[in-house]
Amino acid sequence: MNIYVCVDMEGISGIVMPSQLRQGEYHYAEGRRLLTEETNAVVEALLEAGAERIVVRDIHATGFNFLIDQLHPGAEYVVGATKMDNRFPGIDETFDGAFLIGYHAMAGARAAVRDHTYSSLSFTSIELNGRPIGEIGIDGLLLGELGVPVLLVTGDDKTCAEAERELGTVTTYCTKTALGRHAALLKPPSRTRSEIKEAVRRALENRSQCKPYRSEGPYELTVRYLSTDLADARYCDGEKSIRADGLTVVYKDDDFVKLVARAF
């Protein structure tokens, strides 16, 4: 059994503040420790369940947030930023499933910890074929293009609800109950690390029910930017990239991977 683990940071237990998420900030060292310890708990649970190969992808910001020398030795780790057409390096058809660990709700989600879609400094909303979509949906579709189903999603309660709406049959684990963008009812991280192991076991037991997440094309991705200068910087040919208004660009393509790579 081979499992690909994508790890973001906002949905990790104990994380609620920007200073825990950004390099150079006062609480970033704490955020890195919480991220690494929760990731290690997931890897340990996978090994206990019989996983033969585990590839873990640091998907937050620069892609270099783990405490490298403290990572569990039973997995391989992808670090560093890559473009969207290579969002999951090292994955192939031999993988039986993917986990989305420490994820967050889409931009605009009410009372969700650090809600955004890929960048809170660039995008205010994203729609796919007229329907709001966030990182869970887009990453799920990108994995689906590779034939890999999402088995487990973890994050705050809004994240888990979004995953169940978007992906359908998927195991979720709630790391905290969101009270606002920078507030949550927290579980102690030590409790989360224990409970997340059980979530991993449940996800693997239910994996036969999970299918690769797919959506039929053609695709139309509507991206609303935070400011007009960000939209100005996008090349629009009037056919596959269309400037809809001062803040909005509509991208069109029959190939979902190419669409996303062009938009982000």
C-alpha beads as a LAMMPS data file, in Angstrom:
LAMMPS data file: protein, C-alpha beads

264 atoms
263 bonds

1 atom types
1 bond types

-500.0 500.0 xlo xhi
-500.0 500.0 ylo yhi
-500.0 500.0 zlo zhi

Masses

1 110.0

Atoms # bond

1 1 1 0.000 0.000 0.000
2 1 1 1.400 3.391 -1.076
3 1 1 -0.027 6.628 0.304
4 1 1 0.688 10.231 -0.696
5 1 1 0.279 12.734 2.155
6 1 1 -0.215 16.438 1.376
7 1 1 0.359 18.569 4.466
8 1 1 -0.768 22.174 4.781
9 1 1 -0.327 24.196 7.952
10 1 1 -3.455 26.213 8.777
11 1 1 -5.488 23.171 9.801
12 1 1 -2.864 21.686 12.100
13 1 1 -3.889 21.373 15.744
14 1 1 -2.929 24.412 17.830
15 1 1 -2.470 26.784 14.883
16 1 1 -4.734 29.835 14.655
17 1 1 -2.501 32.887 14.151
18 1 1 -0.568 34.311 11.156
19 1 1 2.576 34.499 13.289
20 1 1 2.572 30.694 13.506
21 1 1 2.535 30.356 9.718
22 1 1 5.114 32.748 8.297
23 1 1 8.877 32.581 8.223
24 1 1 10.465 35.227 10.423
25 1 1 7.397 35.661 12.637
26 1 1 7.621 35.293 16.408
27 1 1 5.542 32.092 16.722
28 1 1 6.703 30.390 13.497
29 1 1 9.027 28.001 15.354
30 1 1 6.037 26.803 17.367
31 1 1 4.022 26.320 14.179
32 1 1 6.799 24.258 12.601
33 1 1 6.996 22.030 15.656
34 1 1 3.227 21.442 15.718
35 1 1 3.273 20.705 11.977
36 1 1 6.136 18.228 12.257
37 1 1 4.719 16.383 15.264
38 1 1 1.270 15.958 13.675
39 1 1 2.834 14.790 10.415
40 1 1 4.908 12.240 12.308
41 1 1 1.755 10.892 13.974
42 1 1 0.179 10.345 10.549
43 1 1 3.284 8.593 9.213
44 1 1 3.493 6.379 12.295
45 1 1 -0.163 5.366 11.921
46 1 1 0.351 4.543 8.244
47 1 1 3.338 2.358 9.033
48 1 1 1.398 0.565 11.761
49 1 1 -1.358 -0.093 9.190
50 1 1 1.110 -1.690 6.788
51 1 1 1.928 1.104 4.347
52 1 1 4.921 0.168 2.209
53 1 1 5.704 3.581 0.784
54 1 1 4.733 6.986 2.164
55 1 1 5.534 10.241 0.384
56 1 1 4.790 13.418 2.334
57 1 1 4.457 16.754 0.527
58 1 1 4.943 20.020 2.432
59 1 1 2.367 22.087 0.567
60 1 1 2.346 25.252 2.702
61 1 1 3.771 28.485 1.238
62 1 1 7.476 27.945 0.466
63 1 1 7.131 24.197 0.961
64 1 1 9.928 24.313 3.525
65 1 1 8.266 24.269 6.940
66 1 1 9.072 20.902 8.508
67 1 1 11.745 20.542 11.155
68 1 1 13.712 18.319 8.806
69 1 1 15.894 16.583 11.387
70 1 1 12.834 15.648 13.459
71 1 1 10.783 13.990 10.699
72 1 1 9.766 10.346 11.074
73 1 1 12.293 8.128 9.242
74 1 1 9.578 5.898 7.788
75 1 1 8.574 8.267 4.954
76 1 1 10.046 10.292 2.113
77 1 1 9.471 14.051 2.047
78 1 1 8.927 16.527 -0.785
79 1 1 9.989 20.044 0.218
80 1 1 10.165 23.289 -1.728
81 1 1 7.642 25.078 -3.932
82 1 1 6.595 23.711 -7.318
83 1 1 4.212 24.956 -9.993
84 1 1 0.595 23.820 -10.126
85 1 1 1.175 21.453 -13.061
86 1 1 3.588 19.577 -10.769
87 1 1 1.823 20.070 -7.454
88 1 1 2.394 16.499 -6.263
89 1 1 5.957 15.469 -7.166
90 1 1 6.738 11.800 -6.790
91 1 1 3.173 10.561 -7.192
92 1 1 2.266 7.942 -9.782
93 1 1 -0.292 5.239 -10.554
94 1 1 1.105 2.960 -7.836
95 1 1 -0.406 5.121 -5.071
96 1 1 -3.573 3.759 -3.476
97 1 1 -4.753 7.056 -2.028
98 1 1 -3.932 10.530 -0.757
99 1 1 -4.401 12.337 2.542
100 1 1 -4.985 16.104 2.832
101 1 1 -3.654 16.903 6.300
102 1 1 -3.935 20.289 8.020
103 1 1 -6.066 21.832 5.258
104 1 1 -8.353 24.862 5.577
105 1 1 -11.671 26.102 4.218
106 1 1 -12.006 28.048 0.970
107 1 1 -11.773 31.832 0.731
108 1 1 -14.865 33.495 2.158
109 1 1 -15.927 30.609 4.393
110 1 1 -17.604 32.040 7.469
111 1 1 -15.925 31.550 10.863
112 1 1 -13.153 29.346 9.486
113 1 1 -9.536 29.471 10.645
114 1 1 -7.382 31.213 8.017
115 1 1 -9.909 30.712 5.199
116 1 1 -8.352 31.329 1.776
117 1 1 -7.739 29.636 -1.541
118 1 1 -4.019 29.259 -2.283
119 1 1 -3.211 32.873 -1.361
120 1 1 -4.992 35.302 0.943
121 1 1 -2.905 38.065 -0.673
122 1 1 -4.045 37.341 -4.228
123 1 1 -7.523 35.791 -4.504
124 1 1 -10.859 36.599 -2.881
125 1 1 -12.888 33.839 -4.549
126 1 1 -12.603 31.086 -7.146
127 1 1 -15.390 29.288 -8.996
128 1 1 -15.231 26.211 -11.215
129 1 1 -18.035 26.055 -13.777
130 1 1 -20.056 28.538 -11.723
131 1 1 -19.583 26.808 -8.360
132 1 1 -17.335 28.039 -5.510
133 1 1 -14.296 25.825 -4.993
134 1 1 -11.286 25.843 -2.679
135 1 1 -8.026 23.981 -2.284
136 1 1 -9.727 20.774 -1.171
137 1 1 -11.756 20.610 -4.373
138 1 1 -8.976 21.680 -6.725
139 1 1 -6.363 19.415 -5.151
140 1 1 -8.898 16.585 -5.124
141 1 1 -9.477 17.060 -8.856
142 1 1 -5.745 17.237 -9.600
143 1 1 -5.249 13.986 -7.703
144 1 1 -8.263 12.529 -9.497
145 1 1 -6.613 13.303 -12.831
146 1 1 -3.798 11.025 -11.650
147 1 1 -6.271 8.322 -10.639
148 1 1 -5.616 8.785 -6.912
149 1 1 -8.604 9.108 -4.532
150 1 1 -8.584 11.328 -1.438
151 1 1 -9.060 9.082 1.594
152 1 1 -8.663 11.496 4.533
153 1 1 -9.005 15.244 5.103
154 1 1 -8.117 16.926 8.409
155 1 1 -8.565 20.508 9.570
156 1 1 -11.098 22.627 11.443
157 1 1 -14.820 21.817 11.432
158 1 1 -15.514 24.063 8.406
159 1 1 -12.766 22.290 6.482
160 1 1 -14.216 18.877 7.268
161 1 1 -17.714 19.963 6.233
162 1 1 -16.327 21.365 2.948
163 1 1 -14.476 18.109 2.258
164 1 1 -17.610 16.036 2.791
165 1 1 -19.650 18.324 0.504
166 1 1 -16.986 18.414 -2.172
167 1 1 -15.562 14.906 -2.185
168 1 1 -18.500 12.846 -0.972
169 1 1 -17.157 9.586 0.429
170 1 1 -14.132 10.607 2.478
171 1 1 -12.995 10.222 6.079
172 1 1 -12.525 13.507 7.959
173 1 1 -10.958 14.409 11.275
174 1 1 -11.618 17.734 13.033
175 1 1 -8.501 19.189 14.662
176 1 1 -10.328 22.207 16.138
177 1 1 -13.661 24.034 16.099
178 1 1 -13.293 27.376 14.332
179 1 1 -14.710 30.481 16.000
180 1 1 -13.343 33.027 13.512
181 1 1 -10.421 33.657 11.207
182 1 1 -7.979 33.760 14.123
183 1 1 -9.914 31.975 16.875
184 1 1 -10.808 28.384 17.637
185 1 1 -11.809 25.960 20.342
186 1 1 -8.695 23.818 20.446
187 1 1 -7.950 20.256 21.382
188 1 1 -4.552 19.814 23.018
189 1 1 -2.164 18.802 20.223
190 1 1 -1.174 15.662 22.156
191 1 1 -4.820 14.529 22.044
192 1 1 -5.033 15.328 18.345
193 1 1 -1.940 13.269 17.578
194 1 1 -3.523 10.299 19.337
195 1 1 -6.935 10.703 17.685
196 1 1 -5.531 11.311 14.205
197 1 1 -3.999 7.849 14.276
198 1 1 -7.468 6.375 14.645
199 1 1 -8.675 8.586 11.771
200 1 1 -5.876 7.184 9.592
201 1 1 -6.954 3.637 10.422
202 1 1 -10.597 4.429 9.581
203 1 1 -9.591 6.086 6.309
204 1 1 -7.607 3.042 5.229
205 1 1 -10.407 0.660 6.208
206 1 1 -12.833 2.679 4.052
207 1 1 -10.514 3.223 1.091
208 1 1 -12.372 0.789 -1.180
209 1 1 -15.385 3.131 -1.042
210 1 1 -13.383 6.160 -2.242
211 1 1 -13.044 6.848 -5.942
212 1 1 -10.810 9.385 -7.719
213 1 1 -12.572 12.756 -7.691
214 1 1 -13.333 13.927 -11.206
215 1 1 -15.379 16.554 -13.005
216 1 1 -16.122 16.470 -16.701
217 1 1 -14.854 19.304 -18.908
218 1 1 -14.879 21.699 -20.560
219 1 1 -13.767 23.793 -17.605
220 1 1 -14.285 27.447 -16.767
221 1 1 -12.388 28.829 -13.782
222 1 1 -13.466 32.264 -12.561
223 1 1 -10.805 33.928 -10.426
224 1 1 -11.530 37.123 -8.517
225 1 1 -8.356 38.918 -7.484
226 1 1 -7.784 41.029 -4.403
227 1 1 -6.821 44.131 -6.399
228 1 1 -6.954 45.368 -9.977
229 1 1 -3.181 45.387 -10.412
230 1 1 -3.101 41.628 -9.790
231 1 1 -5.695 41.139 -12.521
232 1 1 -3.797 43.577 -14.778
233 1 1 -0.730 41.333 -14.535
234 1 1 -2.578 38.361 -16.046
235 1 1 -2.327 37.786 -19.779
236 1 1 -5.790 37.677 -21.356
237 1 1 -6.213 36.573 -24.974
238 1 1 -10.000 37.053 -25.033
239 1 1 -10.587 33.342 -25.668
240 1 1 -8.966 31.091 -23.086
241 1 1 -8.280 33.938 -20.653
242 1 1 -10.962 36.617 -20.490
243 1 1 -10.972 39.784 -18.382
244 1 1 -14.526 39.913 -17.033
245 1 1 -14.173 43.097 -14.954
246 1 1 -11.577 45.018 -12.977
247 1 1 -10.951 42.189 -10.535
248 1 1 -12.052 39.076 -12.396
249 1 1 -10.411 36.827 -15.001
250 1 1 -12.139 33.781 -16.501
251 1 1 -9.916 30.908 -17.655
252 1 1 -11.184 28.232 -20.054
253 1 1 -9.734 24.883 -21.100
254 1 1 -10.664 21.260 -21.793
255 1 1 -7.642 20.094 -19.788
256 1 1 -8.017 20.677 -16.044
257 1 1 -4.296 20.513 -15.240
258 1 1 -3.451 23.054 -17.948
259 1 1 -6.312 25.276 -16.763
260 1 1 -5.079 25.375 -13.193
261 1 1 -1.455 25.843 -14.205
262 1 1 -2.441 28.887 -16.276
263 1 1 -4.622 30.400 -13.576
264 1 1 -2.171 30.033 -10.672

Bonds

1 1 1 2
2 1 2 3
3 1 3 4
4 1 4 5
5 1 5 6
6 1 6 7
7 1 7 8
8 1 8 9
9 1 9 10
10 1 10 11
11 1 11 12
12 1 12 13
13 1 13 14
14 1 14 15
15 1 15 16
16 1 16 17
17 1 17 18
18 1 18 19
19 1 19 20
20 1 20 21
21 1 21 22
22 1 22 23
23 1 23 24
24 1 24 25
25 1 25 26
26 1 26 27
27 1 27 28
28 1 28 29
29 1 29 30
30 1 30 31
31 1 31 32
32 1 32 33
33 1 33 34
34 1 34 35
35 1 35 36
36 1 36 37
37 1 37 38
38 1 38 39
39 1 39 40
40 1 40 41
41 1 41 42
42 1 42 43
43 1 43 44
44 1 44 45
45 1 45 46
46 1 46 47
47 1 47 48
48 1 48 49
49 1 49 50
50 1 50 51
51 1 51 52
52 1 52 53
53 1 53 54
54 1 54 55
55 1 55 56
56 1 56 57
57 1 57 58
58 1 58 59
59 1 59 60
60 1 60 61
61 1 61 62
62 1 62 63
63 1 63 64
64 1 64 65
65 1 65 66
66 1 66 67
67 1 67 68
68 1 68 69
69 1 69 70
70 1 70 71
71 1 71 72
72 1 72 73
73 1 73 74
74 1 74 75
75 1 75 76
76 1 76 77
77 1 77 78
78 1 78 79
79 1 79 80
80 1 80 81
81 1 81 82
82 1 82 83
83 1 83 84
84 1 84 85
85 1 85 86
86 1 86 87
87 1 87 88
88 1 88 89
89 1 89 90
90 1 90 91
91 1 91 92
92 1 92 93
93 1 93 94
94 1 94 95
95 1 95 96
96 1 96 97
97 1 97 98
98 1 98 99
99 1 99 100
100 1 100 101
101 1 101 102
102 1 102 103
103 1 103 104
104 1 104 105
105 1 105 106
106 1 106 107
107 1 107 108
108 1 108 109
109 1 109 110
110 1 110 111
111 1 111 112
112 1 112 113
113 1 113 114
114 1 114 115
115 1 115 116
116 1 116 117
117 1 117 118
118 1 118 119
119 1 119 120
120 1 120 121
121 1 121 122
122 1 122 123
123 1 123 124
124 1 124 125
125 1 125 126
126 1 126 127
127 1 127 128
128 1 128 129
129 1 129 130
130 1 130 131
131 1 131 132
132 1 132 133
133 1 133 134
134 1 134 135
135 1 135 136
136 1 136 137
137 1 137 138
138 1 138 139
139 1 139 140
140 1 140 141
141 1 141 142
142 1 142 143
143 1 143 144
144 1 144 145
145 1 145 146
146 1 146 147
147 1 147 148
148 1 148 149
149 1 149 150
150 1 150 151
151 1 151 152
152 1 152 153
153 1 153 154
154 1 154 155
155 1 155 156
156 1 156 157
157 1 157 158
158 1 158 159
159 1 159 160
160 1 160 161
161 1 161 162
162 1 162 163
163 1 163 164
164 1 164 165
165 1 165 166
166 1 166 167
167 1 167 168
168 1 168 169
169 1 169 170
170 1 170 171
171 1 171 172
172 1 172 173
173 1 173 174
174 1 174 175
175 1 175 176
176 1 176 177
177 1 177 178
178 1 178 179
179 1 179 180
180 1 180 181
181 1 181 182
182 1 182 183
183 1 183 184
184 1 184 185
185 1 185 186
186 1 186 187
187 1 187 188
188 1 188 189
189 1 189 190
190 1 190 191
191 1 191 192
192 1 192 193
193 1 193 194
194 1 194 195
195 1 195 196
196 1 196 197
197 1 197 198
198 1 198 199
199 1 199 200
200 1 200 201
201 1 201 202
202 1 202 203
203 1 203 204
204 1 204 205
205 1 205 206
206 1 206 207
207 1 207 208
208 1 208 209
209 1 209 210
210 1 210 211
211 1 211 212
212 1 212 213
213 1 213 214
214 1 214 215
215 1 215 216
216 1 216 217
217 1 217 218
218 1 218 219
219 1 219 220
220 1 220 221
221 1 221 222
222 1 222 223
223 1 223 224
224 1 224 225
225 1 225 226
226 1 226 227
227 1 227 228
228 1 228 229
229 1 229 230
230 1 230 231
231 1 231 232
232 1 232 233
233 1 233 234
234 1 234 235
235 1 235 236
236 1 236 237
237 1 237 238
238 1 238 239
239 1 239 240
240 1 240 241
241 1 241 242
242 1 242 243
243 1 243 244
244 1 244 245
245 1 245 246
246 1 246 247
247 1 247 248
248 1 248 249
249 1 249 250
250 1 250 251
251 1 251 252
252 1 252 253
253 1 253 254
254 1 254 255
255 1 255 256
256 1 256 257
257 1 257 258
258 1 258 259
259 1 259 260
260 1 260 261
261 1 261 262
262 1 262 263
263 1 263 264
